[in-house]
Amino acid sequence: MYQVLIVDDNATNLTLFRHLLKKIDDLESICFSEPKQAIDWCGSHEPDLVLLDYMMPEMDGLEFIMRFKAIYEHQTIPIIMVTADTESDVRTNALDLGAYDFLNKPVDKLELLARVRNLLALRESQRALSDRAAWLAAEVKKSTEEIRAREREMIIRLSKAAEHRDPETGQHLLRMANYSRLIAGELGLSIDEQDLILQAAPMHDIGKVATPDAILLKPGKLTEEEFFIMKQHASIGHAILDGSECDLISTAAILALTHHEKFDGSGYPNGLKGEDIPLYGRIVAVADVFDALTSPRPYKRAWTLEEACQFLKDNSSSHFDPQCVNAFFNVWDDVLDIHSRYQDEPSEVDRTLVHH
């Protein structure tokens, strides 16, 4: 059913137009003698065509078009303006404002019906194109989501590959990733960026897949030579992930390379300092160290929350970006919630301890 909005201060014209348009099937005439009432109606309805008189009190046809276009800013709704034959300037202005067609007074009945039919056919075509565009947009979104789901799956599988060789548990990856998202949110990063760091953070230690077991699983302190080899996992992880056109994987590459850099420039592998360290790397450094400290390992006990907090405070501006540390403590209640929600299964910790 088409809806044709008719606006004319002359009641006789309204009656005539409504009567003539009954000859067109599936058409409903919505008539207003006061332009303001018609504009109010448009606030909650969408006509398929407007038949508009130019000469009206309080609001002429040109002003009506401007207000109408403001409501339907992104819509292409045909407008036919009814004018006197001598009003050429009005026609030019009406075209500039968005009118589609004109009818001369007195209105020819057959011409009226022909123009309305033609413009309704145009409206139907526009609707079909709009529906097609919406369908295509939905299909593109669906395909994009499928691609992103596969990317996330790959990240998870690669993270699990690193996890199987690393004494750190999968819950550690969940905790540090969620801590990272909290910090990102507190720093004002967008929701998309928060989600990106959440999904990419578990890949920060992927380079450990190339670290020899004798070093990776050693329960005691590493020698200088062993530590040199261990440090290479940052560069190796970056080499594994670098060069991807996928935002998720390229972000993971940045995290792999920079999560051991320190704010004072004493970190590795490149000795970056301050804001030369990418923000994502500075965020993950805080989250990763805090959770590593508060988690049991075969070679150490779990630090208390108070001890780990003091470590972050003591090393703010040296190891850690002070803004990231402050952001972490600003969301402390959420940190505690994540810490308690993603606890290691006792059997998982026990198996790790027994192995060593």
Buried (B, 14 or more C-beta within 10 A) or exposed (E): EBBBBBBBBBEEBBEBBBEBBEEBEEBBBBBBBBBEEBBEBBEEEEBBBBBBBBBBEEBBBBBBBEBBBEBBEEEEBBBBBBBEEEBEEBBEBBEEBBBBBBBEBEBEEEEBBEBBEEBBEBBEEBEEEEEEEEEEEEEEEEEEEEEBEEBEEBBBEBBEEBBEBBBBBBBBBBBBBBBBBBBBBBBEBEEEBBBBBBBBBBBBBBBBBBBEEEBBBBEEEBEEEBEEBBBBBBBBBBBBBBEEEBBBBBBBBBBBBBBBBBBBBEBBBBEBBEEEBBBBBBBBBBBBBBBBBBBBBBEEEBBEBEEBBEBBEEBBEEBBBBBBBBBBBBBEEBBEEBBEEBEBEEEEBEEBEEEE
